[in-house]
Amino acid sequence: MTSSTTWDPALYLRFDDHRSRPFHDLLARVGANAPRRVVDLGCGPGHLTALLSARWPDAEVVALDSSAEMVAAARERGVVAEQADVADWMPSPDTDVVITNAVLQWVPTHRQLLPRWVDALPSGAWFAMQVPGNLGAPTHALIRELAGETPWRGRIDLRGEIAVAEPDEYAELLAGANAEVDVWETTYLHRLTGADPVLEWISGTALRPVRDALGDDYATFRSVLAPRLRDAYPARPDGTTWLPFRRIFAVARKR
């Protein structure tokens, strides 16, 4: 994944059940029967790559990620993973399936890359992507709000809401690359437990740039953010917290 910040695989996997569900929903819409080469583009810690090998045991499954930490974690799971930048990748002529799950929001140029990738795929190949559509949610809005306050103003580089497109734009981009397209969105309602669970959820993803930018001041930022998140996502009487999470999916089959 394209990013100058570091990833913590263990922290990312803390909510594995919730984070993995969109991958299963995305993969279910891919109709490839006997692909030659399957690419997990932005494989993360590799915990889902094995599902691709299980579904297509005769295919060559290739896993890529730009994070050295994630590649190391994937290799510990036995995944043959390579460190590579998504923005520099292009499919080989025998690539019949590409899966990219919760990756492209970190690649500012991905809307330009999508038609190039699909154009390069052989006829009948499948391209499947999923990105979070929650950049306008309180989780992210509160981070941006706090980052603009003293003493953090100007110290944190946060991407804007244009990083991810709306479903209709993805449909147009992929259809314009001579593909049959299926695009949809889903809002999952995750039931979280524990103290400050929403803060813990975003600590492995949205707060990464904050952590890397602030260093020793990160703990203070978290302590100020925590009560704002509790107000935005109040705990229920039984102690659990609902987190609505919108995700955008697109599956394209090259004509």
Residue, then its C-alpha position, 0 to 999 in steps of 0.5 A: m500500500t502506498s504510504s510513508t507511515t508504518w503499519d502494526p500488523a497485530l494492531y490491525l488484526r485486533f478486529d479481524d472478524h469485522r475487517s475480514r467480512p468485506f473481503h468475503d463479500l467481495l470475493a463472493r462476487v468474483g466468478a472466475n473458474a480456473p484462473r492462471r494467476v491471482v494477485d492479492l494487491g495490498c495483501g496486508p498481513g496475508h491473513l486473507t490470501a490463503l482464501l484465494s489459494a483455497r478457492w483456486p488451488d491450481a492458480e499462481v497466487v501472488a501477494l504484494d504490499s508496500s509495507a515491510e512490516m505487513v510483508a514480514a507478517a504475511r511471510e510468517r503465515g507462509v504466504v509468498a509475499e513481495q514488497a512492492d508499491v501498488a502505484d507502480w504495479m501493472p498486471s502481467p498478461d496471464t493475470d486473470v484475477v486481481i483482488t484489492n481489499a481496503v487498499l486503494q484509499w491509501v493510493p491518491t492516484h488510484r482513479q487514474l490507475l484503475p482503467r490502466w489496470v483493467d485495460a492491461l488484463p486479458s479478456g475474461a479477467w476479473f478485477a475486484m476492489q473494496v474501499p472504505g466509504n467512511l471518510g466523512a464519518p465522525t471517526h475521521a471528521l474528529i481526527r481532522e478537527l483535532a489535528g487543526e487545533t493547537p498544539w497539533r496544527g500543521r504537524i499532521d498530514l491528513r488526506g482529504e475526503i477526495a481520496v475515495a470516489e463515490p460508487d457511480e464514479y468507480a462504475e464509470l471508470l471501470a465500464g470505460a475500460n471495456a468491462e462488465v461492472d457490478v458496483w455496490e455499497t454496504t454499511y456494516l454495523h459493527r458491535l464493538t466491545g471494550a474500553d474506547p473500542v472506536l478509538e482502538w479500531i481507528s488506531g490501526t488504520a486512520l490514526r497511523p499518520v497521526r502516530d507517525a507524525l506526533g511521536d511522543d505527543y501521540a498519547t496526548f492526542r489520543s487522550v483528547l480524542a477519546p472523549r470526543l469519540r465516546d460522545a459520537y459513538p456512545a456505549r449501550p447499557d450493556g457496554t457495547t458500542w455500535l460502529p456504522f462503517r460504509r464500504i464501497f465495492a466494485v467488481a469488473r469482468k474484462r470483455 
